[in-house]
Amino acid sequence: MQLDDLDFTDGLALSYTQQQMKESTTSVAPTSATVGLNIHKGKIKILRYNTTCTKPVTIDGEDLEDVKTFTYLGRIIDEHNGSDADVKLQIGKARAAYLQMKNIRNSKQLSTNTKIRIFNANVKTAWRGNLENYESHHPEDTSVY
């Protein structure tokens, strides 16, 4: 078996069928060992998306943990493609950034121009990320009011 970066990325395996997952997990341990890579089975999580199959996924006879949600590269992934939970998380981050700016907004020592520049560099960046995330999950409704 050839380890392909399109199939395995930092512990993320994408399979379309139970058979593909079984083939991947059966061969990944011995193939990895031949090139000196170790698999930390305790860190591997299985998220089932759009499937009714509940057979356990195993590596070296050890069942891997099924989860309902996990974070991958800073994004929340769940059974529903992660959109709602991820958008809520991103809005929370932007809200926190805005609230942390309270002392700056109330400052009498900073000019309005400086306050706006700080706001644009911090809060606006967070909101922009939220909008991009929302647009990617809701392409039918991307109007900004």
C-alpha positions in Angstrom: 0.0 0.0 0.0 1.2 3.5 -0.8 0.4 6.2 1.8 -1.2 8.9 -0.2 -1.5 12.4 1.3 -5.0 12.7 -0.3 -6.1 9.7 1.9 -4.2 10.4 5.1 -3.5 13.9 6.3 -2.3 14.3 9.9 -4.4 11.4 11.1 -7.4 12.2 8.9 -8.5 9.3 6.7 -11.3 9.7 4.2 -13.2 6.7 3.0 -16.3 6.3 1.1 -17.2 2.8 2.1 -16.8 0.5 5.1 -14.7 -1.7 2.9 -12.3 1.1 2.0 -11.9 2.0 5.7 -11.2 -1.6 6.6 -8.6 -1.9 3.8 -7.0 1.4 4.9 -6.8 0.6 8.6 -5.7 -3.0 8.0 -2.7 -2.0 5.9 -1.8 1.4 7.4 -0.1 -0.1 10.6 2.3 -2.5 8.8 3.0 0.0 6.0 3.8 2.8 8.4 6.0 0.5 10.4 8.1 -0.3 7.4 9.1 3.4 7.1 9.5 3.9 10.8 6.2 5.6 11.6 4.2 4.7 14.7 0.5 5.0 15.0 -0.9 6.3 18.3 -4.3 4.4 18.4 -5.5 6.4 21.4 -5.5 9.6 19.3 -7.5 8.2 16.4 -11.1 9.1 16.3 -13.8 7.8 13.9 -16.6 10.2 12.8 -19.3 8.6 10.7 -21.0 10.9 8.3 -24.0 9.9 6.3 -23.8 6.2 7.1 -25.9 3.6 9.0 -22.9 1.3 9.4 -22.0 0.8 13.1 -19.3 -1.9 12.8 -16.2 -0.9 14.8 -13.2 0.3 12.9 -10.0 -1.4 14.2 -6.2 -1.2 13.8 -4.2 -4.2 14.9 -7.3 -5.7 16.5 -8.0 -2.6 18.6 -11.3 -0.8 18.3 -11.0 2.9 17.5 -13.2 5.4 19.3 -16.4 6.7 17.6 -17.1 10.4 18.2 -19.9 12.8 17.3 -17.6 15.8 16.9 -13.9 16.7 16.8 -11.7 19.7 15.9 -9.4 19.4 12.9 -7.1 22.3 11.8 -9.1 24.7 14.0 -12.5 23.8 12.6 -15.2 21.8 14.3 -16.3 18.8 12.3 -19.4 16.9 13.2 -22.0 14.5 11.8 -23.8 17.5 10.1 -20.6 18.7 8.3 -19.7 21.0 11.2 -21.4 24.2 10.0 -23.6 25.2 12.9 -21.1 24.4 15.7 -18.2 26.0 13.7 -20.1 29.2 13.0 -21.1 29.5 16.7 -17.4 29.0 17.7 -16.2 31.6 15.2 -18.9 34.1 16.3 -17.8 33.5 19.9 -14.2 34.3 19.0 -15.2 37.5 17.3 -17.4 38.5 20.2 -14.5 37.9 22.6 -12.2 40.0 20.4 -14.7 42.8 20.4 -15.2 42.7 24.2 -11.5 42.7 24.8 -11.4 46.0 23.0 -13.6 47.8 25.6 -10.7 49.6 27.3 -9.4 50.8 23.9 -12.9 52.0 22.9 -13.3 53.9 26.1 -9.8 55.3 26.1 -9.5 59.1 26.1 -5.8 58.9 25.2 -6.3 57.3 21.7 -7.6 59.1 18.7 -10.6 57.9 16.9 -8.4 57.0 13.9 -6.2 54.9 16.0 -9.2 53.1 17.6 -10.6 52.3 14.1 -7.2 51.0 12.9 -7.0 48.7 16.0 -10.6 47.6 15.5 -10.0 46.8 11.8 -6.9 44.8 12.6 -8.5 42.7 15.3 -12.3 42.5 15.4 -12.9 43.0 11.7 -10.5 40.2 10.8 -12.4 37.8 13.1 -15.7 38.8 11.6 -14.4 38.4 8.0 -13.4 34.8 8.9 -16.9 34.2 10.2 -18.5 35.5 7.0 -16.3 33.3 4.8 -17.1 30.3 7.0 -20.9 31.1 6.8 -20.7 31.6 3.0 -19.0 28.3 2.5 -21.8 26.5 4.5 -24.8 28.6 3.3 -24.1 29.6 -0.3 -27.8 30.3 -0.9 -27.9 33.1 1.7 -24.8 35.3 1.7 -26.4 38.8 1.8 -24.8 41.1 4.4 -27.2 43.7 5.9 
